[in-house]
């Protein structure tokens, strides 16, 4: 039972790779995609309930999230009519994330993915993008996620810079221990 969260994270990585080989926006695509989303919600929940959380499991979960995000960008960017300004914006967010990971690795010698509320909310909004795209032709499905992802990326970078110790489960910069004296 204690290995189920890590198995779910590994399955999410495998299913993300499978998405590269199925027809985008088809029934199989959405079935696999929704499984990825459900597995993302369940792995952490099960780990907490079975008291089997671990640093390795948290990193595996974050790697699964990153792989799914990268795969979805590879699939969707060529299909969606996204303005160049949004593509530049997405690239900027990605660069902030890379810098944040670099700062975290430099300071802690570990991958420093943070599980803040904003990062979780960003993940949920990003998960909704393919679903919104099928219903709306207006660019709200890309502007809103970019705004939220920008705020969350900057928050994570600030936390990585200001924090004295790695706390992957910090809920956000406001209630973080970095402000404690």
MIDOSE-1310 file (N, C-alpha, C; in nm, 2 decimals, decimal comma, always signed):
residues 181
xxxx	+0,08/-0,12/+0,00/+0,00/+0,00/+0,00/+0,09/+0,13/+0,00; +0,20/+0,12/+0,07/+0,28/+0,24/+0,08/+0,35/+0,27/-0,05; +0,36/+0,18/-0,15/+0,42/+0,21/-0,28/+0,32/+0,26/-0,38; +0,19/+0,26/-0,35/+0,09/+0,30/-0,45/+0,11/+0,45/-0,49
xxxx	+0,14/+0,54/-0,40/+0,16/+0,68/-0,45/+0,28/+0,69/-0,56; +0,39/+0,62/-0,53/+0,50/+0,63/-0,63/+0,46/+0,55/-0,76; +0,39/+0,45/-0,75/+0,34/+0,37/-0,87/+0,25/+0,46/-0,95; +0,16/+0,54/-0,88/+0,07/+0,63/-0,95/+0,15/+0,74/-1,02
xxxx	+0,26/+0,79/-0,96/+0,34/+0,89/-1,02/+0,41/+0,84/-1,14; +0,46/+0,71/-1,13/+0,53/+0,65/-1,25/+0,43/+0,62/-1,36; +0,31/+0,58/-1,32/+0,20/+0,56/-1,43/+0,17/+0,69/-1,50; +0,17/+0,80/-1,42/+0,14/+0,93/-1,48/+0,25/+0,97/-1,59
xxxx	+0,38/+0,94/-1,55/+0,49/+0,96/-1,65/+0,47/+0,87/-1,77; +0,44/+0,75/-1,75/+0,41/+0,66/-1,87/+0,29/+0,70/-1,95; +0,18/+0,74/-1,88/+0,07/+0,78/-1,96/+0,09/+0,91/-2,03; +0,17/+1,00/-1,97/+0,21/+1,12/-2,04/+0,28/+1,09/-2,17
xxxx	+0,37/+0,99/-2,17/+0,44/+0,95/-2,29/+0,34/+0,89/-2,39; +0,25/+0,81/-2,34/+0,14/+0,76/-2,43/+0,07/+0,86/-2,51; +0,04/+0,98/-2,44/-0,03/+1,09/-2,50/+0,04/+1,13/-2,63; +0,17/+1,12/-2,64/+0,24/+1,16/-2,76/+0,20/+1,07/-2,88
xxxx	+0,14/+0,96/-2,86/+0,11/+0,87/-2,97/-0,04/+0,85/-3,00; -0,13/+0,92/-2,93/-0,27/+0,91/-2,95/-0,32/+1,04/-3,02; -0,43/+1,03/-3,08/-0,49/+1,15/-3,15/-0,53/+1,26/-3,05; -0,48/+1,38/-3,06/-0,52/+1,48/-2,97/-0,67/+1,51/-2,98
xxxx	-0,72/+1,54/-2,86/-0,87/+1,57/-2,84/-0,96/+1,46/-2,88; -0,91/+1,34/-2,90/-1,00/+1,22/-2,92/-1,04/+1,16/-2,79; -1,12/+1,06/-2,79/-1,17/+0,99/-2,67/-1,06/+0,93/-2,59; -0,97/+0,86/-2,66/-0,86/+0,79/-2,59/-0,76/+0,90/-2,53
xxxx	-0,74/+1,01/-2,60/-0,66/+1,12/-2,55/-0,71/+1,17/-2,42; -0,84/+1,20/-2,42/-0,90/+1,25/-2,29/-0,91/+1,15/-2,18; -0,93/+1,02/-2,22/-0,93/+0,92/-2,11/-0,79/+0,91/-2,05; -0,69/+0,90/-2,13/-0,55/+0,90/-2,07/-0,52/+1,03/-2,00
xxxx	-0,56/+1,14/-2,05/-0,53/+1,27/-1,99/-0,60/+1,28/-1,86; -0,72/+1,24/-1,85/-0,80/+1,25/-1,72/-0,74/+1,15/-1,62; -0,69/+1,03/-1,67/-0,63/+0,94/-1,57/-0,50/+1,01/-1,52; -0,43/+1,08/-1,60/-0,31/+1,16/-1,55/-0,35/+1,26/-1,44
xxxx	-0,46/+1,33/-1,46/-0,50/+1,43/-1,36/-0,55/+1,36/-1,23; -0,62/+1,25/-1,25/-0,67/+1,18/-1,13/-0,55/+1,12/-1,05; -0,46/+1,06/-1,12/-0,34/+1,00/-1,05/-0,26/+1,11/-0,98; -0,26/+1,23/-1,04/-0,18/+1,34/-0,97/-0,25/+1,38/-0,84
xxxx	-0,38/+1,38/-0,84/-0,46/+1,41/-0,72/-0,44/+1,30/-0,61; -0,45/+1,18/-0,66/-0,45/+1,07/-0,57/-0,32/+1,03/-0,51; -0,21/+1,05/-0,58/-0,08/+1,01/-0,52/-0,04/+1,08/-0,39; -0,06/+1,21/-0,39/-0,03/+1,28/-0,26/-0,13/+1,25/-0,15
xxxx	-0,25/+1,24/-0,19/-0,36/+1,21/-0,09/-0,33/+1,07/-0,03; -0,30/+0,97/-0,11/-0,28/+0,84/-0,06/-0,15/+0,83/+0,03; -0,05/+0,91/-0,02/+0,08/+0,91/+0,06/+0,05/+0,97/+0,20; -0,03/+1,08/+0,20/-0,05/+1,14/+0,33/-0,14/+1,04/+0,42
xxxx	-0,24/+0,98/+0,36/-0,33/+0,89/+0,44/-0,26/+0,77/+0,49; -0,16/+0,72/+0,41/-0,09/+0,59/+0,45/+0,04/+0,63/+0,53; +0,06/+0,76/+0,55/+0,18/+0,80/+0,62/+0,31/+0,75/+0,55; +0,30/+0,76/+0,41/+0,42/+0,71/+0,33/+0,48/+0,82/+0,25
xxxx	+0,46/+0,94/+0,30/+0,52/+1,06/+0,22/+0,67/+1,05/+0,24; +0,74/+1,09/+0,13/+0,89/+1,09/+0,13/+0,94/+1,20/+0,04; +1,06/+1,24/+0,06/+1,12/+1,34/-0,02/+1,13/+1,28/-0,17; +1,17/+1,15/-0,18/+1,18/+1,09/-0,31/+1,04/+1,09/-0,38
xxxx	+0,94/+1,06/-0,31/+0,80/+1,05/-0,36/+0,76/+1,19/-0,41; +0,79/+1,29/-0,33/+0,76/+1,43/-0,36/+0,83/+1,47/-0,49; +0,96/+1,43/-0,51/+1,03/+1,47/-0,63/+0,97/+1,39/-0,75; +0,94/+1,26/-0,73/+0,88/+1,18/-0,83/+0,75/+1,24/-0,88
xxxx	+0,67/+1,29/-0,79/+0,54/+1,35/-0,82/+0,57/+1,48/-0,90; +0,66/+1,56/-0,86/+0,69/+1,68/-0,93/+0,75/+1,65/-1,07; +0,83/+1,55/-1,08/+0,88/+1,51/-1,22/+0,77/+1,46/-1,30; +0,67/+1,39/-1,25/+0,55/+1,35/-1,32/+0,47/+1,47/-1,37
xxxx	+0,46/+1,57/-1,29/+0,39/+1,69/-1,33/+0,46/+1,76/-1,44; +0,59/+1,77/-1,43/+0,68/+1,84/-1,53/+0,67/+1,77/-1,66; +0,68/+1,63/-1,66/+0,67/+1,55/-1,78/+0,54/+1,57/-1,85; +0,43/+1,56/-1,77/+0,30/+1,58/-1,83/+0,29/+1,72/-1,89
xxxx	+0,34/+1,82/-1,82/+0,33/+1,96/-1,87/+0,41/+1,97/-2,00; +0,53/+1,92/-2,01/+0,61/+1,93/-2,13/+0,55/+1,85/-2,24; +0,50/+1,73/-2,22/+0,43/+1,66/-2,32/+0,31/+1,73/-2,38; +0,23/+1,79/-2,29/+0,11/+1,86/-2,33/+0,15/+1,99/-2,41
xxxx	+0,26/+2,05/-2,37/+0,30/+2,17/-2,46/+0,35/+2,12/-2,59; +0,42/+2,01/-2,60/+0,46/+1,95/-2,73/+0,34/+1,91/-2,82; +0,24/+1,87/-2,76/+0,12/+1,82/-2,83/+0,03/+1,94/-2,87; +0,01/+2,03/-2,78/-0,09/+2,14/-2,80/-0,04/+2,26/-2,87
xxxx	+0,09/+2,30/-2,84/+0,13/+2,43/-2,91/+0,12/+2,42/-3,06; +0,16/+2,31/-3,13/+0,14/+2,31/-3,27/+0,00/+2,31/-3,32; -0,10/+2,26/-3,23/-0,24/+2,25/-3,27/-0,32/+2,38/-3,25; -0,28/+2,45/-3,14/-0,36/+2,56/-3,10/-0,31/+2,69/-3,17
xxxx	-0,39/+2,77/-3,20/-0,35/+2,90/-3,26/-0,32/+3,00/-3,15; -0,20/+2,99/-3,10/-0,16/+3,07/-2,98/-0,08/+3,19/-3,03; -0,12/+3,31/-2,99/-0,04/+3,43/-3,04/+0,11/+3,42/-2,99; +0,20/+3,47/-3,06/+0,34/+3,47/-3,03/+0,37/+3,53/-2,89
xxxx	+0,29/+3,63/-2,85/+0,31/+3,69/-2,72/+0,28/+3,59/-2,61; +0,19/+3,50/-2,63/+0,16/+3,40/-2,53/+0,27/+3,30/-2,53; +0,32/+3,26/-2,64/+0,44/+3,17/-2,65/+0,56/+3,23/-2,58; +0,58/+3,36/-2,60/+0,70/+3,42/-2,53/+0,67/+3,43/-2,38
xxxx	+0,55/+3,45/-2,34/+0,51/+3,45/-2,20/+0,53/+3,31/-2,14; +0,49/+3,21/-2,21/+0,51/+3,07/-2,16/+0,66/+3,04/-2,14; +0,74/+3,09/-2,24/+0,88/+3,07/-2,24/+0,94/+3,14/-2,11; +0,89/+3,26/-2,09/+0,94/+3,34/-1,97/+0,91/+3,26/-1,84
xxxx	+0,79/+3,21/-1,83/+0,75/+3,13/-1,71/+0,84/+3,01/-1,70; +0,87/+2,94/-1,81/+0,96/+2,83/-1,80/+1,10/+2,87/-1,76; +1,14/+2,98/-1,80/+1,28/+3,03/-1,76/+1,28/+3,06/-1,61; +1,18/+3,12/-1,56/+1,17/+3,15/-1,41/+1,17/+3,02/-1,34
xxxx	+1,10/+2,92/-1,39/+1,10/+2,78/-1,32/+1,24/+2,72/-1,32; +1,31/+2,73/-1,43/+1,44/+2,67/-1,45/+1,54/+2,75/-1,35; +1,53/+2,88/-1,35/+1,61/+2,95/-1,26/+1,58/+2,92/-1,11; +1,46/+2,90/-1,08/+1,42/+2,86/-0,94/+1,48/+2,72/-0,91
xxxx	+1,47/+2,63/-1,00/+1,52/+2,50/-0,98/+1,68/+2,51/-0,96; +1,74/+2,59/-1,04/+1,88/+2,61/-1,03/+1,92/+2,67/-0,90; +1,85/+2,77/-0,85/+1,88/+2,83/-0,72/+1,86/+2,73/-0,61; +1,75/+2,65/-0,62/+1,73/+2,55/-0,52/+1,84/+2,44/-0,52
xxxx	+1,88/+2,40/-0,64/+1,98/+2,30/-0,64/+2,11/+2,35/-0,59; +2,14/+2,48/-0,62/+2,27/+2,54/-0,58/+2,27/+2,55/-0,42; +2,16/+2,59/-0,37/+2,15/+2,61/-0,22/+2,14/+2,48/-0,14; +2,06/+2,38/-0,19/+2,03/+2,26/-0,12/+2,09/+2,13/-0,17
xxxx	+2,15/+2,14/-0,29/+2,20/+2,02/-0,36/+2,09/+1,92/-0,39; +1,97/+1,96/-0,41/+1,85/+1,88/-0,43/+1,76/+1,95/-0,53; +1,68/+1,87/-0,60/+1,58/+1,94/-0,68/+1,47/+2,00/-0,59; +1,45/+2,12/-0,60/+1,37/+2,20/-0,50/+1,23/+2,23/-0,56
xxxx	+1,15/+2,13/-0,60/+1,02/+2,16/-0,65/+0,94/+2,19/-0,52; +0,86/+2,29/-0,52/+0,78/+2,33/-0,40/+0,63/+2,30/-0,43; +0,56/+2,25/-0,33/+0,42/+2,21/-0,34/+0,34/+2,32/-0,28; +0,35/+2,44/-0,32/+0,27/+2,55/-0,27/+0,13/+2,55/-0,32
xxxx	+0,04/+2,62/-0,25/-0,10/+2,63/-0,30/-0,11/+2,69/-0,44; -0,03/+2,79/-0,46/-0,03/+2,85/-0,60/+0,02/+2,75/-0,70; +0,12/+2,67/-0,67/+0,17/+2,57/-0,77/+0,06/+2,47/-0,79; -0,01/+2,43/-0,69/-0,12/+2,33/-0,71/-0,24/+2,39/-0,79
xxxx	-0,27/+2,52/-0,76/-0,37/+2,58/-0,83/-0,33/+2,60/-0,98; -0,21/+2,63/-1,00/-0,16/+2,64/-1,14/-0,17/+2,51/-1,21; -0,13/+2,40/-1,14/-0,15/+2,27/-1,20/-0,29/+2,24/-1,24; -0,38/+2,27/-1,15/-0,53/+2,25/-1,18/-0,57/+2,33/-1,31
xxxx	-0,53/+2,46/-1,31/-0,57/+2,54/-1,42/-0,51/+2,49/-1,55; -0,38/+2,46/-1,55/-0,32/+2,40/-1,67/-0,39/+2,27/-1,71; -0,43/+2,19/-1,61/-0,50/+2,07/-1,65/-0,63/+2,10/-1,73; -0,69/+2,21/-1,69/-0,82/+2,24/-1,75/-0,80/+2,30/-1,90
xxxx	-0,68/+2,34/-1,93/-0,66/+2,41/-2,06/-0,71/+2,33/-2,18; -0,68/+2,20/-2,20/-0,73/+2,13/-2,31/-0,88/+2,11/-2,31; -0,94/+2,10/-2,19/-1,08/+2,10/-2,18/-1,15/+2,23/-2,22; -1,09/+2,34/-2,17/-1,15/+2,47/-2,21/-1,13/+2,50/-2,36
xxxx	-1,01/+2,46/-2,41/-0,99/+2,48/-2,56/-1,09/+2,42/-2,64; -1,15/+2,30/-2,60/-1,25/+2,24/-2,69/-1,38/+2,31/-2,68; -1,40/+2,40/-2,58/-1,53/+2,47/-2,57/-1,52/+2,62/-2,61; -1,41/+2,68/-2,59/-1,39/+2,82/-2,61/-1,29/+2,85/-2,72
xxxx	-1,32/+2,94/-2,80/-1,22/+2,98/-2,91/-1,15/+3,11/-2,87; -1,19/+3,17/-2,76/-1,13/+3,30/-2,71/-1,01/+3,26/-2,63; -0,91/+3,35/-2,63/-0,78/+3,32/-2,56/-0,78/+3,32/-2,41; -0,90/+3,32/-2,34/-0,90/+3,32/-2,20/-0,84/+3,19/-2,15
xxxx	-0,85/+3,08/-2,22/-0,79/+2,96/-2,18/-0,64/+2,96/-2,18; -0,58/+3,06/-2,24/-0,43/+3,07/-2,22/-0,39/+3,19/-2,14; -0,47/+3,30/-2,13/-0,43/+3,41/-2,06/-0,44/+3,39/-1,91; -0,55/+3,33/-1,86/-0,57/+3,30/-1,72/-0,46/+3,21/-1,67
xxxx	-0,43/+3,10/-1,73/-0,32/+3,01/-1,68/-0,19/+3,08/-1,68; -0,16/+3,16/-1,78/-0,03/+3,23/-1,78/-0,02/+3,33/-1,66; -0,12/+3,40/-1,63/-0,12/+3,49/-1,52/-0,10/+3,42/-1,39; -0,17/+3,31/-1,37/-0,16/+3,23/-1,24/-0,02/+3,17/-1,24
xxxx	+0,02/+3,11/-1,35/+0,16/+3,04/-1,36/+0,27/+3,14/-1,33; +0,25/+3,26/-1,38/+0,36/+3,37/-1,36/+0,37/+3,40/-1,21; +0,26/+3,42/-1,15/+0,26/+3,46/-1,01/+0,32/+3,34/-0,93; +0,28/+3,22/-0,96/+0,33/+3,10/-0,88/+0,48/+3,08/-0,91
xxxx	+0,52/+3,10/-1,03/+0,67/+3,09/-1,06/+0,75/+3,19/-0,99; +0,70/+3,31/-0,98/+0,78/+3,42/-0,91/+0,78/+3,39/-0,76; +0,66/+3,34/-0,71/+0,66/+3,31/-0,57/+0,76/+3,20/-0,54; +0,76/+3,09/-0,62/+0,86/+2,98/-0,59/+1,00/+3,03/-0,60
xxxx	+1,03/+3,12/-0,70/+1,17/+3,17/-0,71/+1,20/+3,25/-0,59; +1,11/+3,34/-0,54/+1,14/+3,42/-0,42/+1,16/+3,33/-0,30; +1,08/+3,22/-0,29/+1,10/+3,13/-0,17/+1,23/+3,06/-0,18; +1,27/+3,02/-0,30/+1,40/+2,95/-0,32/+1,51/+3,05/-0,28
xxxx	+1,50/+3,17/-0,32/+1,61/+3,27/-0,29/+1,61/+3,30/-0,14; +1,50/+3,33/-0,08/+1,49/+3,38/+0,06/+1,50/+3,27/+0,16; +1,46/+3,15/+0,13/+1,46/+3,04/+0,23/+1,59/+2,99/+0,27; +1,61/+2,97/+0,40/+1,74/+2,92/+0,45/+1,75/+2,77/+0,44
xxxx	+1,63/+2,70/+0,44/+1,63/+2,55/+0,43/+1,52/+2,51/+0,34; +1,53/+2,40/+0,27/+1,44/+2,35/+0,18/+1,31/+2,29/+0,25; +1,20/+2,34/+0,22/+1,07/+2,29/+0,27/+0,98/+2,28/+0,15; +0,98/+2,16/+0,09/+0,90/+2,13/-0,03/+0,75/+2,15/+0,00
xxxx	+0,71/+2,14/+0,12/+0,57/+2,15/+0,15/+0,52/+2,28/+0,21; +0,61/+2,39/+0,19/+0,57/+2,52/+0,23/+0,44/+2,56/+0,15; +0,34/+2,61/+0,21/+0,22/+2,64/+0,14/+0,22/+2,77/+0,06; +0,31/+2,86/+0,09/+0,33/+2,98/+0,01/+0,42/+3,08/+0,08
xxxx	+0,45/+3,18/+0,01/+0,55/+3,28/+0,07/+0,50/+3,35/+0,19; +0,37/+3,38/+0,20/+0,31/+3,45/+0,31/+0,32/+3,38/+0,44; +0,29/+3,25/+0,44/+0,29/+3,17/+0,56/+0,42/+3,09/+0,57; +0,52/+3,12/+0,49/+0,65/+3,05/+0,50/+0,73/+3,08/+0,62
xxxx	+0,82/+2,99/+0,65/+0,91/+3,02/+0,77/+1,02/+3,12/+0,73; +1,03/+3,17/+0,61/+1,13/+3,26/+0,58/+1,11/+3,40/+0,64; +0,99/+3,43/+0,68/+0,96/+3,55/+0,75/+0,98/+3,55/+0,90; +1,00/+3,43/+0,95/+1,02/+3,41/+1,10/+1,15/+3,47/+1,14
x	+1,16/+3,53/+1,25/+1,29/+3,58/+1,30/+1,36/+3,48/+1,38
